[in-house]
Amino acid sequence: MRNDHAGDAPSTAAVGGHPIHPMLIPFPIAFLSAAPATDLAWWGTGDGFWARASFWLIAGGLATGVLAAVFGLIDFLTIRRARSRAAGWVHFLGNVVVLGLSGWGLALRSERPEAVIVPWGLSVSAATAALLVLMGWLGGELSYRHRIGVVGPTREGPPSPDPVASGQRGTVS
């Protein structure tokens, strides 16, 4: 992927200049990535606690994922450059699939969470987590390589260097 030198494309879904989407994504990533581990813990122990933990991790991941998706969708629809990149479309559509898989995984477990973990529950949670890793990577590409949804230095220039870190000493009043 080429580096985008066109400047920043700030988030349109922001509070006080801080983009909302990146503030929310750690929750679904953590919850949905932990679900395969709790599925494996259930498989290894047979303890119903782990089956319930998987259910609630998926429920929490789906709920916070939908919330993060709302703000991601706002940015996707309002930042033209996000839609002009293949990575933007793959990130968008891949996360729709992640939410769909999460919904399916939750529906599978709704009656008796432990009854479906092997093989379907574990398969769906593992596929969800794997796809989520790829979509997170693409989100990082959009932010860090293509500067979509971020704000860089102001027009006044970059922030002044830290005098202590740069070896300069100023006067203290």
Phi and psi restraints in degrees (value plus and minus 20) as a CYANA .aco file:
   2 ARG   PHI    -104.3   -64.3
   2 ARG   PSI     134.6   174.6
   3 ASN   PHI     -98.9   -58.9
   3 ASN   PSI     118.2   158.2
   4 ASP   PHI    -114.7   -74.7
   4 ASP   PSI      95.8   135.8
   5 HIS   PHI    -119.8   -79.8
   5 HIS   PSI      -6.3    33.7
   6 ALA   PHI     -99.7   -59.7
   6 ALA   PSI     -17.8    22.2
   7 GLY   PHI      74.9   114.9
   7 GLY   PSI    -197.0  -157.0
   8 ASP   PHI     -98.3   -58.3
   8 ASP   PSI     131.5   171.5
   9 ALA   PHI    -143.1  -103.1
   9 ALA   PSI      67.0   107.0
  10 PRO   PHI     -82.2   -42.2
  10 PRO   PSI     132.8   172.8
  11 SER   PHI     -83.3   -43.3
  11 SER   PSI     119.1   159.1
  12 THR   PHI    -112.1   -72.1
  12 THR   PSI     -33.2     6.8
  13 ALA   PHI    -126.4   -86.4
  13 ALA   PSI      63.7   103.7
  14 ALA   PHI    -160.0  -120.0
  14 ALA   PSI     136.2   176.2
  15 VAL   PHI    -141.9  -101.9
  15 VAL   PSI      99.7   139.7
  16 GLY   PHI      38.9    78.9
  16 GLY   PSI      11.9    51.9
  17 GLY   PHI      63.3   103.3
  17 GLY   PSI     -23.2    16.8
  18 HIS   PHI    -117.1   -77.1
  18 HIS   PSI      98.2   138.2
  19 PRO   PHI     -81.3   -41.3
  19 PRO   PSI     116.2   156.2
  20 ILE   PHI     -99.7   -59.7
  20 ILE   PSI     -62.1   -22.1
  21 HIS   PHI     -72.4   -32.4
  21 HIS   PSI     -70.6   -30.6
  22 PRO   PHI     -88.0   -48.0
  22 PRO   PSI     -39.8     0.2
  23 MET   PHI     -92.4   -52.4
  23 MET   PSI     -46.6    -6.6
  24 LEU   PHI    -115.0   -75.0
  24 LEU   PSI     -46.2    -6.2
  25 ILE   PHI     -84.8   -44.8
  25 ILE   PSI     -44.2    -4.2
  26 PRO   PHI     -80.8   -40.8
  26 PRO   PSI     -49.3    -9.3
  27 PHE   PHI     -88.4   -48.4
  27 PHE   PSI     -76.0   -36.0
  28 PRO   PHI     -83.8   -43.8
  28 PRO   PSI     -53.5   -13.5
  29 ILE   PHI     -82.9   -42.9
  29 ILE   PSI     -67.3   -27.3
  30 ALA   PHI     -85.0   -45.0
  30 ALA   PSI     -67.1   -27.1
  31 PHE   PHI     -85.0   -45.0
  31 PHE   PSI     -69.7   -29.7
  32 LEU   PHI     -93.4   -53.4
  32 LEU   PSI     -46.9    -6.9
  33 SER   PHI     -95.7   -55.7
  33 SER   PSI     -45.9    -5.9
  34 ALA   PHI    -100.8   -60.8
  34 ALA   PSI     -43.2    -3.2
  35 ALA   PHI     -78.4   -38.4
  35 ALA   PSI     -63.3   -23.3
  36 PRO   PHI     -82.5   -42.5
  36 PRO   PSI     -53.2   -13.2
  37 ALA   PHI     -86.4   -46.4
  37 ALA   PSI     -61.0   -21.0
  38 THR   PHI     -92.7   -52.7
  38 THR   PSI     -50.6   -10.6
  39 ASP   PHI     -82.3   -42.3
  39 ASP   PSI     -64.7   -24.7
  40 LEU   PHI     -85.3   -45.3
  40 LEU   PSI     -56.6   -16.6
  41 ALA   PHI     -83.5   -43.5
  41 ALA   PSI     -60.8   -20.8
  42 TRP   PHI     -83.3   -43.3
  42 TRP   PSI     -65.3   -25.3
  43 TRP   PHI     -79.7   -39.7
  43 TRP   PSI     -58.4   -18.4
  44 GLY   PHI     -98.5   -58.5
  44 GLY   PSI     -48.0    -8.0
  45 THR   PHI    -132.3   -92.3
  45 THR   PSI     -47.6    -7.6
  46 GLY   PHI      54.8    94.8
  46 GLY   PSI     -14.7    25.3
  47 ASP   PHI     -96.6   -56.6
  47 ASP   PSI     101.1   141.1
  48 GLY   PHI     -79.0   -39.0
  48 GLY   PSI     -41.4    -1.4
  49 PHE   PHI     -74.9   -34.9
  49 PHE   PSI     -64.6   -24.6
  50 TRP   PHI     -87.0   -47.0
  50 TRP   PSI     -54.5   -14.5
  51 ALA   PHI     -86.2   -46.2
  51 ALA   PSI     -62.8   -22.8
  52 ARG   PHI     -86.5   -46.5
  52 ARG   PSI     -58.3   -18.3
  53 ALA   PHI     -81.1   -41.1
  53 ALA   PSI     -63.9   -23.9
  54 SER   PHI     -80.2   -40.2
  54 SER   PSI     -65.0   -25.0
  55 PHE   PHI     -76.6   -36.6
  55 PHE   PSI     -69.5   -29.5
  56 TRP   PHI     -92.8   -52.8
  56 TRP   PSI     -51.6   -11.6
  57 LEU   PHI     -84.5   -44.5
  57 LEU   PSI     -62.7   -22.7
  58 ILE   PHI     -87.6   -47.6
  58 ILE   PSI     -62.1   -22.1
  59 ALA   PHI     -81.2   -41.2
  59 ALA   PSI     -65.5   -25.5
  60 GLY   PHI     -85.6   -45.6
  60 GLY   PSI     -59.7   -19.7
  61 GLY   PHI     -85.0   -45.0
  61 GLY   PSI     -59.6   -19.6
  62 LEU   PHI     -87.3   -47.3
  62 LEU   PSI     -65.8   -25.8
  63 ALA   PHI     -83.0   -43.0
  63 ALA   PSI     -67.5   -27.5
  64 THR   PHI     -93.0   -53.0
  64 THR   PSI     -48.7    -8.7
  65 GLY   PHI     -86.1   -46.1
  65 GLY   PSI     -60.6   -20.6
  66 VAL   PHI     -83.3   -43.3
  66 VAL   PSI     -62.9   -22.9
  67 LEU   PHI     -82.5   -42.5
  67 LEU   PSI     -66.7   -26.7
  68 ALA   PHI     -82.2   -42.2
  68 ALA   PSI     -57.2   -17.2
  69 ALA   PHI     -84.5   -44.5
  69 ALA   PSI     -55.6   -15.6
  70 VAL   PHI     -78.7   -38.7
  70 VAL   PSI     -67.2   -27.2
  71 PHE   PHI     -94.6   -54.6
  71 PHE   PSI     -53.0   -13.0
  72 GLY   PHI     -84.5   -44.5
  72 GLY   PSI     -59.4   -19.4
  73 LEU   PHI     -85.7   -45.7
  73 LEU   PSI     -59.7   -19.7
  74 ILE   PHI     -78.6   -38.6
  74 ILE   PSI     -67.7   -27.7
  75 ASP   PHI     -83.0   -43.0
  75 ASP   PSI     -63.7   -23.7
  76 PHE   PHI     -79.6   -39.6
  76 PHE   PSI     -63.1   -23.1
  77 LEU   PHI     -96.4   -56.4
  77 LEU   PSI     -43.7    -3.7
  78 THR   PHI    -127.3   -87.3
  78 THR   PSI     -29.1    10.9
  79 ILE   PHI    -129.8   -89.8
  79 ILE   PSI      83.8   123.8
  80 ARG   PHI     -75.1   -35.1
  80 ARG   PSI     -60.9   -20.9
  81 ARG   PHI     -83.5   -43.5
  81 ARG   PSI     -49.1    -9.1
  82 ALA   PHI     -84.4   -44.4
  82 ALA   PSI     -57.0   -17.0
  83 ARG   PHI    -102.1   -62.1
  83 ARG   PSI     -34.6     5.4
  84 SER   PHI    -108.1   -68.1
  84 SER   PSI     -23.8    16.2
  85 ARG   PHI    -126.2   -86.2
  85 ARG   PSI     116.8   156.8
  86 ALA   PHI     -79.3   -39.3
  86 ALA   PSI     -58.4   -18.4
  87 ALA   PHI     -80.3   -40.3
  87 ALA   PSI     -54.3   -14.3
  88 GLY   PHI     -85.0   -45.0
  88 GLY   PSI     -64.5   -24.5
  89 TRP   PHI     -88.6   -48.6
  89 TRP   PSI     -61.9   -21.9
  90 VAL   PHI     -85.0   -45.0
  90 VAL   PSI     -61.5   -21.5
  91 HIS   PHI     -80.8   -40.8
  91 HIS   PSI     -66.8   -26.8
  92 PHE   PHI     -81.7   -41.7
  92 PHE   PSI     -75.1   -35.1
  93 LEU   PHI     -88.6   -48.6
  93 LEU   PSI     -57.7   -17.7
  94 GLY   PHI     -82.5   -42.5
  94 GLY   PSI     -58.2   -18.2
  95 ASN   PHI     -93.1   -53.1
  95 ASN   PSI     -48.1    -8.1
  96 VAL   PHI     -82.6   -42.6
  96 VAL   PSI     -62.9   -22.9
  97 VAL   PHI     -84.0   -44.0
  97 VAL   PSI     -61.8   -21.8
  98 VAL   PHI     -77.6   -37.6
  98 VAL   PSI     -66.1   -26.1
  99 LEU   PHI     -85.4   -45.4
  99 LEU   PSI     -58.6   -18.6
 100 GLY   PHI     -84.1   -44.1
 100 GLY   PSI     -64.3   -24.3
 101 LEU   PHI     -82.9   -42.9
 101 LEU   PSI     -59.3   -19.3
 102 SER   PHI     -83.6   -43.6
 102 SER   PSI     -62.6   -22.6
 103 GLY   PHI     -82.7   -42.7
 103 GLY   PSI     -62.0   -22.0
 104 TRP   PHI     -84.1   -44.1
 104 TRP   PSI     -65.6   -25.6
 105 GLY   PHI     -80.4   -40.4
 105 GLY   PSI     -58.9   -18.9
 106 LEU   PHI     -89.0   -49.0
 106 LEU   PSI     -62.4   -22.4
 107 ALA   PHI     -82.7   -42.7
 107 ALA   PSI     -59.5   -19.5
 108 LEU   PHI     -77.7   -37.7
 108 LEU   PSI     -55.3   -15.3
 109 ARG   PHI    -114.8   -74.8
 109 ARG   PSI     -20.5    19.5
 110 SER   PHI     -82.5   -42.5
 110 SER   PSI     -56.7   -16.7
 111 GLU   PHI    -102.5   -62.5
 111 GLU   PSI     -81.0   -41.0
 112 ARG   PHI    -156.4  -116.4
 112 ARG   PSI      76.5   116.5
 113 PRO   PHI     -73.1   -33.1
 113 PRO   PSI     -58.3   -18.3
 114 GLU   PHI     -95.9   -55.9
 114 GLU   PSI     -38.1     1.9
 115 ALA   PHI     -92.2   -52.2
 115 ALA   PSI     -39.8     0.2
 116 VAL   PHI    -138.6   -98.6
 116 VAL   PSI     -16.9    23.1
 117 ILE   PHI     -80.5   -40.5
 117 ILE   PSI     -65.4   -25.4
 118 VAL   PHI    -130.7   -90.7
 118 VAL   PSI     101.0   141.0
 119 PRO   PHI    -119.3   -79.3
 119 PRO   PSI     -41.0    -1.0
 120 TRP   PHI     -87.3   -47.3
 120 TRP   PSI     -66.5   -26.5
 121 GLY   PHI     -80.6   -40.6
 121 GLY   PSI     -67.4   -27.4
 122 LEU   PHI     -85.1   -45.1
 122 LEU   PSI     -61.3   -21.3
 123 SER   PHI     -81.8   -41.8
 123 SER   PSI     -65.2   -25.2
 124 VAL   PHI     -89.0   -49.0
 124 VAL   PSI     -62.8   -22.8
 125 SER   PHI     -87.2   -47.2
 125 SER   PSI     -56.5   -16.5
 126 ALA   PHI     -88.1   -48.1
 126 ALA   PSI     -62.6   -22.6
 127 ALA   PHI     -83.5   -43.5
 127 ALA   PSI     -60.5   -20.5
 128 THR   PHI     -80.7   -40.7
 128 THR   PSI     -68.7   -28.7
 129 ALA   PHI     -83.2   -43.2
 129 ALA   PSI     -62.0   -22.0
 130 ALA   PHI     -83.5   -43.5
 130 ALA   PSI     -65.1   -25.1
 131 LEU   PHI     -86.0   -46.0
 131 LEU   PSI     -56.5   -16.5
 132 LEU   PHI     -83.2   -43.2
 132 LEU   PSI     -58.2   -18.2
 133 VAL   PHI     -81.1   -41.1
 133 VAL   PSI     -64.2   -24.2
 134 LEU   PHI     -84.7   -44.7
 134 LEU   PSI     -61.5   -21.5
 135 MET   PHI     -88.8   -48.8
 135 MET   PSI     -55.0   -15.0
 136 GLY   PHI     -84.8   -44.8
 136 GLY   PSI     -60.1   -20.1
 137 TRP   PHI     -81.6   -41.6
 137 TRP   PSI     -64.4   -24.4
 138 LEU   PHI     -85.4   -45.4
 138 LEU   PSI     -56.9   -16.9
 139 GLY   PHI     -81.3   -41.3
 139 GLY   PSI     -59.9   -19.9
 140 GLY   PHI     -83.9   -43.9
 140 GLY   PSI     -60.0   -20.0
 141 GLU   PHI     -78.7   -38.7
 141 GLU   PSI     -65.0   -25.0
 142 LEU   PHI     -83.0   -43.0
 142 LEU   PSI     -61.7   -21.7
 143 SER   PHI     -95.5   -55.5
 143 SER   PSI     -72.8   -32.8
 144 TYR   PHI    -106.8   -66.8
 144 TYR   PSI     -55.8   -15.8
 145 ARG   PHI    -107.9   -67.9
 145 ARG   PSI     -63.2   -23.2
 146 HIS   PHI    -119.8   -79.8
 146 HIS   PSI     -23.8    16.2
 147 ARG   PHI      40.0    80.0
 147 ARG   PSI      17.0    57.0
 148 ILE   PHI    -114.3   -74.3
 148 ILE   PSI     106.9   146.9
 149 GLY   PHI      61.6   101.6
 149 GLY   PSI      -5.3    34.7
 150 VAL   PHI    -145.0  -105.0
 150 VAL   PSI     144.0   184.0
 151 VAL   PHI    -146.4  -106.4
 151 VAL   PSI     108.7   148.7
 152 GLY   PHI    -116.9   -76.9
 152 GLY   PSI    -173.3  -133.3
 153 PRO   PHI     -79.5   -39.5
 153 PRO   PSI     131.0   171.0
 154 THR   PHI     -94.6   -54.6
 154 THR   PSI     154.7   194.7
 155 ARG   PHI     -82.7   -42.7
 155 ARG   PSI     -44.7    -4.7
 156 GLU   PHI     -92.3   -52.3
 156 GLU   PSI     -29.5    10.5
 157 GLY   PHI      92.7   132.7
 157 GLY   PSI     159.0   199.0
 158 PRO   PHI     -88.7   -48.7
 158 PRO   PSI     140.6   180.6
 159 PRO   PHI     -82.0   -42.0
 159 PRO   PSI     131.0   171.0
 160 SER   PHI     -84.1   -44.1
 160 SER   PSI     123.8   163.8
 161 PRO   PHI     -87.9   -47.9
 161 PRO   PSI     134.0   174.0
 162 ASP   PHI     -88.7   -48.7
 162 ASP   PSI      99.8   139.8
 163 PRO   PHI     -81.6   -41.6
 163 PRO   PSI     -51.2   -11.2
 164 VAL   PHI     -91.5   -51.5
 164 VAL   PSI     -65.9   -25.9
 165 ALA   PHI     -86.4   -46.4
 165 ALA   PSI     -52.5   -12.5
 166 SER   PHI    -107.5   -67.5
 166 SER   PSI     -21.4    18.6
 167 GLY   PHI      67.3   107.3
 167 GLY   PSI     -20.6    19.4
 168 GLN   PHI    -107.5   -67.5
 168 GLN   PSI     125.8   165.8
 169 ARG   PHI    -138.2   -98.2
 169 ARG   PSI     109.5   149.5
 170 GLY   PHI    -125.1   -85.1
 170 GLY   PSI     156.5   196.5
 171 THR   PHI    -108.4   -68.4
 171 THR   PSI     124.4   164.4
 172 VAL   PHI    -126.6   -86.6
 172 VAL   PSI     105.4   145.4
